[in-house]
Structure formats: structure tokens, C-alpha cells
């Protein structure tokens, strides 16, 4: 295993330059606390970048320009009085499956949706930490696909190459963070929907333990498959946002023990035994691994060995995870599709998933929940011998825009499984995973890997990810389409 140019100090595959001014979540929070910048200026700059990127990236479904500026002004008053909160005055975004008071939650669907009366619990906690919510990011219809496209809003594009998707279903959040429109954003992950776009946009994506970030007003989402997570350019920023958003609502079904993500990311991980896995759970579709992805993960494994860890090839014993996934996923689609104001506008593939959900919504759904304990014991056996599992995040580089457009339901499912066979199993188990950058294709498209652990293992995963980041220096790489204060959004200098 040898280092490539990526690990040897190059400026990035396209020589991209970072935007001017503070760009990271922690950097912005520190600058605000020091008084070197105002919340209004940071928010204005974010809104300018979002506006300039609408035609090229299309990352946002809703932009809260007037409301966000009012929130920023209020934050500046609080800062001037000496008040300090973790994110006071920092502009962030949330995915459009999360309720923001006064705004609709369309979750990628076409039609006219009524405004919500109250914030979701995750958004409420961001506000309590002082964050300014600049808008809600694009997602495919009901978060079903690993691309962010649809008749309700068009195509969301990848800032590393706008001909490609940023992934999905948290593709809008990923595109916004990768391009520097916001320093970090919330997403959600039901089958890799945070980790996949993190991999395809060169970000850190945390899928936390089920219940770590509340899904209220749903006591659980998609029958426990979907969790809320975070996307950021660095582990430290992702940890800061995770801490701000974490915590249960009174009615939540899942309540993991609290911990400090920021503290965990600042601790050394110790010497770990890491299982390097390219195996996948059984599916009815072929899942070939692209050689460029395998080479990137092999390089990352070599980096971990150089850091003193023991890396050994071995696969988890997944067992029949698929039959425990499909009833829960399709039942979730059926339930959400029934709430849409005009179901006739939905994609035919959504109607097909809803029909499957009706067929599997009784005994099969109950059995799929009961199987979870057995699957955890079977898959978790690997953690008797290893501390962490390292896998690719996806089997392919980012798909081209429109690659799955116009396909039928079965063809779409097969294409999704072929491209993204590695992430969904951890959603069935409810366990945490951290997506990390793994390098680039020869054409400059980002690739990713994931660090996976057993129940409530986020502290170890974050410590390892932070150590890896210190060696790899991911954040110095910016996409060729990145926001700049003076021009909004422009190709980087070559």
C-alpha cells in the first residue's frame, strides 16, 4: 500500500482555492466570539453564495433570506452583550425533511405544502445553540435515492463536477457544504443518505447511533432505519454540529447515552484493530466494486497502518439483513406518501414502493423488527475481534446527472444497489458510522470510505477519523466550483 499524490501534499486534483474569510463552523464561531466578524456579515455572505449558485448547483429548496438576516441581527445583539453559545450567529442549513417553523416540509415532493407550526427537535436544538438557519436543502422524493433530482426542483449538482450528482438523499446539504455556501448542515441517513453524499463531495458525514439526534415529530423515522446526521468539511466541525443537534425529545423511542463529540474528536484513538471489508450483504443484484474505489480504500488502509493500527482483511457476517430492510423502508414510503397534499404528482417509483409497503406492512414488518436483535448479534460478532470496520462507502464514483432518470422501479433499485451496496446494513442495525474522504478518481471526482462500529461507538470512530484527517489534511482540497465572497460562485483558478 503506497501513498498517492493525494496524501503527499498536492493542493488538490484541480488546484482549487478556498473561499476567503472564515469557512469552517468552529472558525466562524470563534470569529464571532472574538468580534472579528458579525453574524449579519456571515449570513449575508452565505445568502449571496446561495443566490449565485442557484443555476449551477441548485442546493436549496427554501432560502430564508429575510428570516435568517433577522436571526443574525438578533445574534449580534446577544454577542455584543457578552452572551456565548456554541453556534451563536453561525449560518447553517438543514435538509428538507426537517421542520422549520413557518416553512413547508416537502421532502423532495412536488406540490404545495402548508408551513409548519413548530421546529423539529433537531432544529430547535440548533436554534438553542444559537445557529442561524439560512435554508432547507434539496432531497429526492421522500429521500429514496442516492441522487438528488426530481420534478419538484430539477437537479442538484456536484461542485466537484456539475455533470455528476452529489449523491443522495442529503445531496443538497452535501453540495452546499462542499461548495462553501454554509460551513455545515444537517442531513438524514436511512440507507447511507449522509455517508454517500459525503463520499461523493469530499466531506465528513456522520451517521450517529439511532436516536442520537432526535427525529421528532416522528418518534422514529422509517421504522428505525433513518437517523439524522451531519455533514461538514472537518471532523471537528462535524463533531461541533453533532453536539449542538443531539438530544432526545420526550416522546422519542431511542435514547442513547449522551457523550461529547467535540471531546471525543480531540482524543487519540489508541492502537486499534481494524477489519478491512469489501464484502456486502446478500442482495439479488450484482455489486461489483470499481477498481478505482478499491485502490482508494486500500490507500487509506495503508495510511491507517502507518499511523500504527493493525488492518486485517475480514468481512462481517451480515446474514439476512435485506429482508429486515425492505419492509421497513417501503412502509415508511407508504406512510409519508399518504401525507402528501397531491399524491398524483409523485414519481411512479414512489407509488410502486408504497404498494410494496402496503403488502409488507403487516407480519413482514413486525418480523423485520424482531429480527434486528439476531442480526446485531450475528454482525456484531466481528467486534469481538476488531474495534472498527473499514469499508468503501460506495462501489462506484459519483454517478452522472440523469443516470437513473426514466428508469422503472426495478431497474432503479438494481442500479442503486450496484452503486451503493455498503451503507444500508448499518441502518438496519441502528449503529454509528463515519464517512471520510478517501481521495479522488483520475478525473478529480471524490471517493469515500466509512468507519463503522457497534452500538454507541461514536467516540472511537470520531477519534480515529480525526487522527486520519490530521494525516490526510482533507480540508485543504476545495472543488473547482466553490463560493467566493467577491463573486458568489465561480470556477477556481487553475
N, C-alpha and C positions, 0 to 999 in steps of 0.2 A: 504494500500500500504506500503510495507516494503522494506528496503534496502536488497540487497543480498551481497554475498562475494565481488562482483564486485565493489560495492560502499564503501566497508568497509576497503580498504587499501591493499588488496592482490596484489601480484606482477603480477598477470595475470594468465589465466587459465592453462598455461603450463610453468610458471616460466621463460619466455623468457627474455634474456638480450638485452639491446640496443647496437647497434654498437658503437665502440669507435670514439672519435673525435666529432666535431660539426655535428649534424644530421638535424637540422631544417633550414628552409630558412632564417629566421631572425638571427638565431645563426651563420650561415655561413656568412651572410652579415656583421654582427658585427665583427666576427673574421677577415675577410678580411680587413675591415676598420682599425682595430687595428693593423694589420700586424702580427698577431699570426699564420697565415697560408697563403699560396699563392693560387691563383686561379688555377695554374697548379697542385698543390698537390690535391686540392679538385676534380678537373676534372679527374686526374689520378685515384684517389680512386673510383670515380663514374664509370669510364670505367672499372676498374678492377672488380668491383662488378657486372657490367652488363655482362662482359665476363664470370665470374664464374657462373652466374645464367642462362645462355642461355639454358642449358639442363633441368634445374629444373623448371624454371618459364617461360621462353620464353616471356618476357615482351616487347621486342623491335623488330620492323620490320627493322629499319635502325639505325645503330650506326655510328655517325660522329666522329670517334676517331681522325683522323688527323686534321680535321677542328676544332673540339672542343678544342684540345690542342693549336692550333694556336690562337683561340679566347681567351683562358685562358692566354696565354703568352701576348697577347695584353692588356688584362685586368690588368695583373700585372704591365705592364709599366704605365698604366694610374693611378693605385693605388699608385705607387711609386712617381708619380708626384703630388700626393695630390688630384686627382680627386675623387669625391664621387657621386655615383648613387645608387638608391635603391637596385639593384641586381648586382652591378658591380663585375664580376668574379664568380658568383654563378652558378653552373651547374643545369639546369632544362631540362625537356623533354616536348614534345608536341605530341599530338595524330596524327596518320597518316591520318587525313582528313584535315590537315592544311599544307599549302605550306611553304616549306623551300627552299630558293634559292639554286639551284644546286642539289636538291634531288627530286626523284619521289614522287608523292602522289597517292598511290594505294588504299587507303581507304579500306583495307582488302581484295582486289580483287586479283585473280591470274593474271599473265601476266606480260609483260614488259611495263613499263610506262616511258615516257620521263621525264627528270628532269625539274623542274620548273625554270622559269627565274627570279622570284621575290618571296620575302616573302609575305605570307598573312599579313593582317594588324595586327592581334594579335601577330604574330611572330615578325613583325617589331617593335612593341611596346616593346616586351620583350628585343629585342636587344638594343633599345633606353634606356632601364633601366639598361643595362649592362650585361644581363644574357648570359651565355654560353649554347648553345643548343647542348646537347650531343646526342640526337637522337629522333626518331619518334616511338611512341609506337603502339602496336598491337590493332587492332579493327576488329570485324567481318565484313563480306561483306556489305559495304555501311552502316554500323552502325545499322543494322536492329534488332539485337537480344540481349537479356540480358545475353549472354555468349560470350566469346572471343575465338572462334575456327573457323577453316576453312581450305580448301585445300591449300590455298596460304601460310600458315605458320604453321599449326598444332594447338596445344592447348596452350593457356596461362593459367597458373595455379595459384592457390591462395596460397600465402605464409603462411597462417594460416593452410592450409591442401592441399597439392598439388593434392589430389584426387578430389578437388572441383574447380569450376570456381571462378574467382574473380568477375564475373559479366560482364556486357557489357552495352553499347558498348565501353565505355572507360576503358575496363578491363586491357589493357596493362599499361596505366597510373596509375591505382589503384595498380596493383601488384608492379610496380616499386617504388611507394612512400611507400607502406606498408612495403616492404622489405628493405627500406633504400638505394635503388640504386640511387635515386635522392630525394631531400628534398620536392619537389612539382612538379606538372605537370599540363598542360592544358589538358582538355578533352572537349567533346561536349555532349549535352543533348537534345535529340529530343523526348524522351518518358521516361526519367529517367536515361539516359545513363551516367550521372555523379553521380547521387544520389544512384542508385542501386549498382554500384561497390564500392562506398564509404561505404554503409551499409555492404557489404559482405567482406570488408577488413579492417574495423575499422578505417575509415578515416572521415574527414570533407569534404563534397562535396558541392560546391556552384553552383546552377543553378541561374544565375543572371537574372534580368529583360531583356527581349528581347532587343537586341541592345547594352547592356552594354559593352560587348566585341564584337568587330566587327567580322562578318563572311566574310568580303571582302577577296577574289574577288567575293563572292556572296553577292549581296545587302541584301538578307536574305536567310536563308537556309531551305530547305524543306518547302517552302511556310510559313515561320514564325514559324514552330514548333521547329526547332533546334537552340539552342544558344550555344555559347562557355562558358565553365565554368572552375572551378579549383578544384584540389584535393590536400590535404595536411594533415599532422598529427594533426595540431592545427588550431584553428580559427585565431590566429594571423598570421600564415604563409599563410593560405588561403586568408586572407584579403590583405596581402602584395602582393601576386601574382595577386589578382584581381585588385588592384590599378595599378600595372605595366602593365597589359594587357588591361585595359579598355580604351575606347575612340573610336569615330567613324572614319571611312574613309569618304571622301567627298561624296561618292555615296551611303552610307548606307541608308536604308529605315527607320530605327528606331533609335531614338536619345534620350534616357532617360537623365534626368538632372544629371549632374555629382555629385559625393559625394566622401568623403574619407572613404574607407572601414576600413583602419587602425584606424582612429579616432573613427569610429562607434564601432569597436570591443573593444575599450578601455573605452567606456562609460557604466554606469549602465543602464539597460533597464527600470527601474522603475517597479511598480507593474502592471502586465498585466492580462487581462482576456484571457484565453487560451481554445479553443474548442478542446476537445479530441475526435477524429473521427476515427471510424473503418468502416464507410460506404464507398462504392465505387460507381462510376458512373456505369450506366447500361451497361452491356455487354451481349453477347449471351452465355458466358461461366461462369461456376461456379468459384467463387473466395473465397474458404474457407481460413480463417486465422488460421495458425498454432498456437496452444496454447502457444508454447514457444516464438513466436514473440509477441503475445498479452501480455504475462506476462512481457516481457522486456519493452514494451512501457508503460504498467501500472506502472512498477517500475520507469521509467523515469518521468512519470506524477507525481508520488509521490515525486520525487526529486524536481520538479518544485514547487509543493505545499509547500514543506519545505523551499524553497527559497522565499516564500511569495506571489506567484502568485495564482490566482484563476483558477482552472482547472475544467471545466464542460463538461460532455459528450454532444456533439451535432455534427451533420453532415452538411456539406454544401449541398445546393440544386443544384446538378450538371446539371440536365436537359439533353438534347440530345447532350452531348459532343462527343460521339462516331461518329455520322455522320459528325461532323465537323473535326474529326481527320483523318479518313481513306482516304478521297480523297487527302488530303494534303500530308500524309505520302507516299502513293503509287505513287502519281505524282512525288514526289521527287525521289523515287527509279527509276521510269521510266526515268527521265531526266538524272540522274547520270549514270545509266546502259548504256544509249546511248553513253556516252563518253568513255567507257572502250575500250581499244585497241582490245581486243578479247572477245566479249560478249559470245561466245560459251563456255568459261571457267567458266562462272558464275554458282552459285548454282541454281538448278531448282526452289527453293523457291523464288529466286530473279527474275527469269523470270515470275513467277506467280504474284508477286507483281507488276512488270512492266506492265503486261497485265491488271491488275486491275486499275492501274494508267491511262492507255490509256482509259479505259471505263469511268472512273470518272473524266477525265481531263477537261471536258467542263463545263456544267451547274452545276454539283455537286460540282466541285472545287470552282466555283465562289460563290455558295450558302454557302459553308462551311466557306469562308472568311467573308461573310456578317453576318453570324450567330454569329461571335465572340463577337460583342458588346452586343448582347442579353445575351449570355452565361456569359459574365463578370458581367452584372448586376444581373443575377439570382444567380450565385455562390457567387458574392461579397456581397450579402445581409448579409451574416454571419458576415462580418466585420463592420456592423452597431452595432453589439453587442459584438464582440470579436476583440482582437488585433492580435492574431496568431491562426493558426490551427495546431495541433499536430496529426500526423498520423504515422502508420508504413511506412517504405519505401518500403518494400516488404511483401508479405504474407507468405513467406517461408524462411528458412535458405538457404545458398548458395547451388545451385544445384551441383550435381556431374558432373565431366567432362564426356561429351558424352551423357548426359541425353536427349538432344534434337537432337542428331545426327541421320541422316537417316529418320527422320520424314517427312511426307508430309507437304505442306504449311498450311493446315487447322489444322492439329494436332499440328504443331509448334505454330501457333497463339493461340490455346487454352491453350497449356502448358505455353506460355509466359504470357497470361492474368491471368492464375491461380496463377503463381508465383509472378507477378509484376503488380497488379491492381491499385496501389495507386499513381503512379508518373505522368502518361501521361496527366492527365487532366490539370495540370498546364502549360504544353507545349502549349495546345490549347489557353489558356488564355494569355500566354506570361508573367506571373507573376513570382516573385522570390521564391526560396525555398532553404533551407539549410539542407543538410543531416548531421546527427550527430550520433555517436556511441550510441547504447542502451544496450550493454552488449554482452553476449555470450551464446550459447547453452551449455548444459552439456558436449558436446564433444569438446568445445572450438572454435566453429565457430562463427564469428562475426555476430551481428544483428544491425539494424539501425532504426532510426526514422527520420522524416522530419518535420521541422518547415516551415510553409507555410504562405505567406502574400499576400496582394493586391499589386497593381501596385507600383513599386519603393519603396518597404518596406524593402530593404536590410539593411538599418541602424538598424532598430529594430530587425530584425532576427539575425544579427551578434552580436548585444549587448546581446541578450538573449542566443545565442549559446555560447558566451564567458563566460557568467555567469555560464551556465550549465557546461562548461568544467572545470572551476575553482573548482566546487564542485565535479565533477566526476574524474578529473585527467586522461583523456583518454590516453594521450601521454606516460604514464609510461608503457603501455602494448605493447609489441612487439611480432610479430609472432614467432613461433618456427623455421621458416626458415627466417633468417634475415642476412643481409650483415654485414661482419666484415672486417676491413682493412687487418687483417693479413691472413685471409683465403678466402676472397671474399664472399662466401656464404656458410653457414654451419648451421646445426641444433643447436639450442641454448642448453646451458647446462641445465640440469634438476635439 
